[in-house]
Amino acid sequence: MLHTINLGHILFLDIETVPEQEKFEQLDQTKQELWEHKSRYQRKDEITPEDFYERAGIWAEFGKIICISVGYFNFKGDIRNFRVTSFHGEEETLLKEFKLLLESHFAGPKHLLCAHNGKEFDFPYIARRMLIHKIGLPQKLNLFGKKPWEVPHLDTMELWKFGDYKHYTSLKLMANVLGIPSPKEDIDGGMVKDVYYLDNDLDRIITYCELDVVTTAQVFLRLRNEDLLDKTEIKQI
């Protein structure tokens, strides 16, 4: 089935998120109480809401998107390349720019979105943050009333599960077992908050996000048993 999909019709993506405020005490009283309640089921008794706030970025209600990186295949005859770019900065602005991309270039029935663990994280997170900013959902993210086979989303982690719903595999592990060269990342997901708020180094986060987009595309190629991209085929735009 994967081989019937035209690679040029897929938009690969990854997002990076952080807590909406750097510190728990910067939230208003109501939001602090809501955070305490929301995080209670994951926190152990000895971990305070303040300490657990380090992880707030994984919830769309308490976090924000600071970068959306995308990539897509471009073909000219037998020559292929993979073009990568990023939307970053103020969340409302980057969400509107991402929506414009979807509606202008990836809005057709043939077009698909692909991310690693995208169905559990990236796609719903983007949709929730758009609604919070009063941005109308593009059709590729508006799933209301759609049957499962009508959802225009691909998820490399779901493809790797082969129906095993209890199985979680990170992108890094999946790339390793499939023999995909590991990108030289100098940060990981757990460091993004500090790199953003303490180091004020968004460029470093963008690079990390774009590398994950490339790796997701490489994983998809391996799932189709096709040749991987080499460095000369990857173009930043």
C-alpha positions in Angstrom: 0.0 0.0 0.0 2.8 2.4 0.9 4.3 2.0 -2.6 1.1 3.3 -4.2 1.6 6.7 -2.5 3.3 9.4 -4.6 6.2 10.7 -2.5 5.6 14.2 -4.0 2.2 14.3 -2.4 3.5 14.0 1.2 4.4 16.8 3.5 6.7 15.6 6.3 6.7 17.6 9.5 7.9 17.9 13.1 7.1 20.4 15.8 9.0 21.7 18.8 7.1 22.9 21.9 7.8 24.5 25.2 5.8 25.5 28.3 3.8 28.7 27.6 5.7 30.5 30.4 9.3 29.8 31.5 8.3 29.3 35.1 5.3 27.9 36.9 4.9 31.1 39.1 4.5 33.2 35.9 1.1 31.5 35.4 -2.0 33.2 36.9 -3.6 31.5 39.8 -6.3 29.8 37.8 -3.8 28.3 35.4 -1.7 27.1 38.2 -4.6 25.3 39.7 -5.6 23.8 36.4 -2.0 22.6 35.9 -1.9 21.0 39.3 -5.1 19.1 38.5 -4.1 18.2 34.9 -0.7 16.9 36.0 -1.8 15.1 39.1 -2.3 11.7 37.4 1.3 11.6 36.1 3.1 13.2 39.1 4.3 11.1 42.0 3.3 12.4 45.4 6.8 13.8 46.1 6.9 15.8 42.9 5.3 19.3 43.1 3.3 21.0 40.3 6.2 23.5 40.1 8.8 20.9 39.6 6.7 19.0 37.1 6.1 22.2 35.0 9.3 21.3 33.2 7.1 19.0 31.1 4.2 21.4 30.4 5.2 21.8 26.8 3.8 18.4 25.9 0.3 19.6 26.6 -1.3 22.0 24.1 -3.3 23.6 26.9 -0.2 24.6 28.8 2.5 24.8 26.0 3.1 26.5 22.7 4.7 25.7 19.4 8.0 27.5 18.7 8.9 25.7 15.5 7.2 23.7 12.7 9.7 22.2 10.3 8.4 20.7 7.0 10.0 18.8 4.1 8.8 17.4 0.8 10.1 15.5 -2.1 10.6 17.2 -5.5 11.2 15.3 -8.7 12.6 16.4 -12.0 12.8 13.4 -14.2 15.0 10.9 -12.5 16.5 13.5 -10.2 15.0 13.9 -6.7 15.6 16.2 -3.9 14.1 16.8 -0.5 13.4 20.4 0.4 13.2 21.5 4.0 12.1 24.7 5.6 10.8 25.9 9.0 8.2 28.3 10.4 9.3 29.8 13.7 8.9 32.8 15.9 5.6 34.0 17.4 3.2 31.1 17.6 0.2 32.8 16.1 2.2 33.9 13.1 3.9 30.6 12.5 0.6 28.8 12.7 -0.9 31.1 10.1 2.1 30.6 7.8 1.8 26.9 8.2 -1.9 27.0 7.4 -1.2 29.0 4.3 1.3 26.4 3.1 -1.3 23.6 3.6 -4.0 25.5 1.8 -1.9 26.7 -1.1 0.2 23.6 -1.8 -1.1 20.6 0.1 -4.8 20.9 0.1 -5.8 18.4 -2.5 -7.4 15.0 -1.8 -4.1 13.3 -2.9 -2.0 15.2 -0.3 -1.0 13.6 3.0 0.7 14.8 6.2 3.4 12.6 7.8 5.1 12.8 11.2 6.6 10.3 13.7 3.9 9.9 16.4 2.1 12.6 14.6 -1.4 11.2 15.2 -0.8 11.3 19.0 1.1 14.5 19.2 2.0 16.8 16.2 -1.3 16.9 14.4 -3.7 17.3 17.4 -1.3 19.8 19.0 -1.2 22.0 16.0 -5.0 21.9 15.7 -5.6 22.7 19.3 -3.1 25.6 19.3 -4.8 27.0 16.1 -8.2 26.9 17.8 -6.7 28.6 20.9 -5.5 31.4 18.6 -8.9 31.5 16.8 -7.4 30.3 13.6 -9.8 28.3 11.4 -8.6 24.7 10.9 -7.3 23.8 7.4 -9.0 20.7 6.0 -6.0 18.5 6.5 -6.3 19.0 10.3 -10.1 19.1 10.5 -11.0 15.5 11.2 -14.6 15.9 12.4 -16.9 13.4 10.7 -14.1 11.7 8.8 -13.9 7.9 8.8 -10.5 6.4 9.8 -9.6 5.7 6.2 -10.4 9.3 5.2 -7.9 10.9 7.6 -5.1 12.3 5.5 -2.4 11.5 7.9 0.6 9.1 7.9 2.5 8.2 11.1 5.8 6.4 10.8 5.5 5.1 14.4 2.0 3.7 13.7 3.3 2.1 10.5 6.0 0.4 12.6 3.5 -0.9 15.1 1.9 -3.3 12.6 -1.3 -3.3 14.7 0.5 -3.5 18.1 -1.1 -0.6 19.9 0.9 -0.9 23.1 4.3 -0.5 21.3 6.1 2.8 21.4 9.3 3.3 19.4 11.2 6.6 19.3 12.3 8.1 16.0 15.9 7.8 17.0 15.6 4.1 17.9 13.6 3.4 14.7 16.3 5.1 12.6 19.0 3.1 14.3 17.4 -0.4 13.8 16.6 0.5 10.1 20.2 1.4 9.5 19.6 5.1 8.9 22.7 7.2 9.7 22.1 9.2 12.8 22.0 13.0 12.3 24.6 14.9 14.4 22.1 16.4 16.9 23.6 18.4 19.7 20.3 18.5 21.7 17.4 16.3 22.4 13.7 16.9 23.1 14.3 17.2 26.9 16.7 20.1 26.3 14.4 22.3 24.1 12.9 24.3 27.0 16.2 25.4 28.4 17.7 26.1 25.0 14.7 28.3 24.2 14.3 30.1 27.6 17.8 30.1 29.1 20.0 30.1 26.0 17.7 32.0 23.8 19.0 29.9 20.9 16.0 29.3 18.5 18.3 28.6 15.6 19.7 25.6 17.4 16.2 24.3 17.9 15.2 24.8 14.3 18.2 22.8 13.2 17.2 20.0 15.5 13.6 20.1 14.3 14.7 20.0 10.6 17.0 17.0 11.2 14.0 15.1 12.6 12.0 15.9 9.5 14.7 14.5 7.3 15.0 11.4 9.5 11.2 10.9 9.3 11.4 11.0 5.6 14.3 8.5 5.6 12.3 6.1 7.8 9.4 6.3 5.4 11.8 5.5 2.5 13.1 2.5 4.4 9.5 1.3 5.1 9.1 1.3 1.3 12.4 -0.4 0.9 13.8 2.4 -1.2 17.1 4.1 -1.3 17.8 6.7 1.4 18.5 10.3 0.7 22.1 11.4 0.5 23.3 14.7 1.7 23.4 16.2 -1.8 19.6 15.6 -2.2 18.6 17.5 0.9 18.0 21.2 0.2 17.2 23.9 2.7 14.9 26.6 1.4 
